[in-house]
Amino acid sequence: MTETMLALVALMITLFFTMNQQRGIVQAEQEIASIELEVLANAIGSEMMQVIATKEFDAATTGVDLQTVTLADLTVESAFGDNLDCPDACNDVDDFNDMQLHVMPFTVGLDEHGNQMGFSFSIAAEVKYVDASGNYSPTPTWTKEVTLYVDQVPAGNESKYLLQPIVVKRHFAP
């Protein structure tokens, strides 16, 4: 009877040790997946910033000599884009403010049925004027700060590995 109890205790200790090792392996894999998704989210944010950089600074600076434009001609912050379907419907930097939630898929391969596998990321944007010190300005300045929030959009019962949205900021000037 004593040997049976000792064998049972030894088996329980072995199972406990094995479960802890497996839990550690799973946590390490989740952390690696999270880090890899952070890198992907940063790349997607950088790509969107490149798209924004191809747009005009402001509607008032489109196709005109910048020497003729004054601060009073620039779009006031309250008139910045609202729920536009960017990047297609956006003509200048401030149009990206509060754009429709843009979802970008990132395919990593095919599953056993030939369906694409991957991750999807949502991109939200905020645009504000900033002064020479980098502080927000309620009035127009020659610098706009674009802040992008990139987050993972899990599909169905997929796990969310990106623990918090990635924030990418950039200043634009004409």
C-alpha positions in Angstrom: 0.0 0.0 0.0 2.8 2.4 0.9 4.6 1.7 -2.4 1.4 2.3 -4.3 0.9 5.7 -2.6 4.6 6.7 -3.2 4.3 5.7 -6.9 1.1 7.7 -7.2 2.7 10.7 -5.6 5.7 10.3 -7.9 3.4 10.1 -10.9 1.5 13.3 -9.8 4.8 15.2 -9.3 6.0 14.1 -12.8 2.7 15.2 -14.4 2.8 18.5 -12.5 6.4 19.1 -13.7 5.4 18.1 -17.3 2.4 20.4 -17.3 4.5 23.3 -16.1 7.0 22.8 -18.8 4.3 22.6 -21.5 2.6 25.8 -20.1 6.0 27.5 -20.3 6.5 26.4 -23.9 3.0 27.6 -24.8 3.6 31.0 -23.1 7.0 31.4 -24.9 5.4 30.6 -28.3 2.6 33.2 -27.6 5.2 35.8 -26.7 7.1 35.1 -29.9 3.9 35.4 -31.9 3.1 38.7 -30.2 6.6 40.0 -31.0 6.2 38.9 -34.6 2.8 40.6 -34.9 4.3 43.8 -33.4 6.8 43.8 -36.2 4.1 43.2 -38.8 1.9 45.9 -37.3 4.9 48.4 -37.4 5.5 47.5 -41.0 1.8 48.0 -41.9 1.8 51.4 -40.0 5.0 52.4 -41.9 3.4 51.4 -45.2 0.3 53.5 -44.5 2.5 56.5 -43.5 4.1 56.1 -46.9 0.7 56.3 -48.6 -0.2 59.4 -46.5 3.1 61.0 -47.5 2.1 60.8 -51.2 -0.9 63.0 -50.5 -0.9 66.8 -50.5 -0.3 68.6 -47.2 -3.7 70.4 -47.3 -6.5 71.2 -49.7 -5.2 74.8 -49.8 -1.7 73.7 -51.0 -2.9 71.5 -53.8 -1.6 72.7 -57.2 -0.6 76.2 -56.1 2.6 78.1 -55.3 3.2 77.6 -51.6 4.4 81.2 -51.4 0.8 82.4 -51.9 -0.7 80.2 -49.2 -1.1 81.6 -45.7 -2.0 79.9 -42.4 -5.5 81.3 -42.6 -6.0 79.4 -45.9 -5.3 76.0 -44.3 -8.1 73.7 -43.2 -9.3 74.2 -39.6 -9.0 71.1 -37.4 -12.7 70.8 -36.9 -13.1 70.3 -40.7 -10.5 67.5 -40.9 -11.7 64.3 -42.7 -14.5 62.4 -41.0 -15.3 58.7 -41.7 -13.8 58.8 -45.2 -12.9 55.6 -47.1 -9.1 56.1 -47.1 -6.7 55.9 -48.7 -8.8 56.0 -51.9 -11.1 58.9 -50.9 -8.4 61.0 -49.1 -6.8 63.7 -51.1 -4.7 65.4 -48.4 -3.1 64.5 -45.1 -6.0 65.8 -42.9 -8.5 63.7 -44.8 -7.2 60.6 -42.9 -8.4 62.0 -39.6 -11.1 59.6 -38.2 -11.1 57.7 -41.4 -13.3 54.5 -41.8 -11.6 51.7 -40.0 -9.2 50.3 -42.6 -8.5 46.6 -42.4 -5.4 45.1 -44.0 -5.0 41.4 -44.4 -1.5 39.8 -44.2 -1.4 36.3 -45.7 1.2 33.9 -44.3 0.3 30.7 -46.2 -2.4 28.2 -47.1 -4.1 25.7 -44.8 -4.6 22.0 -45.6 -7.8 22.9 -47.6 -6.1 25.5 -49.8 -7.6 28.5 -47.9 -5.4 31.5 -47.2 -4.2 31.8 -43.6 -3.0 35.0 -42.0 -3.8 37.9 -39.8 -5.8 41.1 -40.3 -4.9 44.5 -38.9 -7.2 47.5 -38.4 -5.8 51.0 -38.9 -7.3 54.1 -37.3 -5.8 57.6 -37.7 -5.8 60.9 -35.9 -4.5 64.1 -37.4 -3.7 67.3 -35.5 -1.8 70.5 -36.0 1.4 70.8 -33.9 3.6 73.9 -33.2 7.4 74.1 -33.5 7.8 72.6 -30.1 5.7 69.5 -31.1 2.7 70.6 -28.9 -0.8 70.3 -30.2 -2.1 73.6 -31.6 -5.9 74.4 -31.9 -5.1 76.8 -34.8 -3.5 75.9 -38.2 0.3 75.5 -38.4 2.7 74.4 -41.1 3.0 71.0 -39.4 0.5 68.2 -39.0 1.0 65.2 -36.8 -0.5 61.9 -38.0 -1.0 59.2 -35.4 -1.9 55.7 -36.6 -3.2 53.0 -34.3 -2.6 49.5 -35.7 -4.3 46.6 -34.0 -4.9 42.9 -34.8 -8.4 41.9 -35.8 -8.9 38.2 -34.8 -11.1 36.2 -37.2 -13.8 34.1 -35.6 -12.4 32.1 -32.7 -8.8 33.1 -33.5 -6.6 34.2 -30.6 -5.5 37.8 -30.3 -1.7 37.8 -30.0 -1.1 41.5 -30.4 -1.5 42.6 -26.8 -2.0 46.3 -27.5 -2.3 48.5 -30.5 0.9 49.7 -32.1 1.1 53.5 -32.3 3.0 55.1 -35.2 3.5 58.9 -35.4 4.9 61.2 -38.1 5.0 64.9 -38.7 4.1 66.3 -42.2 4.9 69.7 -43.6 4.4 71.2 -47.1 
